[in-house]
């Protein structure tokens, strides 16, 4: 039986999981009935931070193999038990640290929009921001090197998107 993923957020604590620099944008979109995909503002953490994460993943691997690991769907709040006696992490520590240090600077959010709003956002020209459409979702991507730059970029994106959508709301 197929189930439809409506992206409805039923977890009252969802906003606690959202990166600080994305909260204003996501609050605005959701309060206007516009759905978003899971998102990430981008990060600028040091190697020690990711070493701790990898060590935690190693512990999680053992739980998955032995008694199972409880996972929580952040949008619905539902808990799932993940068990697999042969589970392996997809990387060794060195590869994990190398990949995550590069990838962490990427920010992304997907927005479900149609019509003129979608077209107007696709036409936005924000330096250092890539906006593409895939499967009827607008994906907004960033790549910044510092936390200050990440925050500033999302502040600019938030302002631009709010301006487009407010203009559409007034003319509707």
Residue, then its C-alpha position, 0 to 999 in steps of 0.5 A: x500500500x502506498x502512503x502519501x507524504x504530505x509533509x505536514x508537521x505534527x510535532x509541536x517541537x519542530x521549530x526547536x530543531x530548525x537552525x536559528x538563521x532559518x527560523x524566521x523564513x520557515x515561520x513565515x512560510x508555514x504561517x502562510x500555509x507554504x510547506x518546506x522540506x527539511x532544511x539546513x542553514x550550513x555550518x562552520x564546525x571544527x574537526x573535533x566537533x565532527x570527531x565526537x559525532x563520528x564516535x556517537x555514530x559508532x555507538x549508534x551502530x552497535x545499538x542498531x546491531x544489538x538491541x536496535x536504535x530508537x529514531x524520532x521523525x522530527x516532523x511527526x514526532x513518531x518513534x521508530x526502532x531501527x534494527x539490523x544485525x549487519x549494519x555498517x557505517x557507510x564511511x571510515x572515520x577519515x573519509x567521514x571527517x573529510x566529507x563532512x568538513x567540505x559539505x557542512x558549509x552548504x545550506x539548503x531549503x526546499x519550498x513548495x510553491x506554484x504559480x507566479x510566486x514560484x516564478x518570481x522566486x526563481x527569477x531572484x538574483x541573490x549573490x552566492x545563492x542558487x535557486x532551482x526547481x525539481x519535482x515542483x519544489x524550489x530548492x534554495x542553496x547556499x555555500x558560505x565559509x563563516x557563521x557570520x556569512x551564513x547568517x547574513x546570507x539567510x537574512x538576505x534570502x528571508x527578506x527577498x522571499x518575504x518581499x516576493x510573497x507579500x507582494x503576491x498577497x497584496x495583489x491577490 
